[in-house]
């Protein structure tokens, strides 16, 4: 989970690529990443809900 100080919770291209790398590294260690949340001003975005995970 991380925040976007701009207030817009939509994942950036960098967020998506970094998450793919974290999921791959975690998987190699037998760890499951269940979601990645981006917090914005009064709202959030869920990678799982958006089909990005």
Secondary structure, DSSP 4 states (H G I P E B T S, - for coil): -EE-TTS--SPPHHHHHHHHHHHHHHHHTT------EEEETTEEEETTTTT--
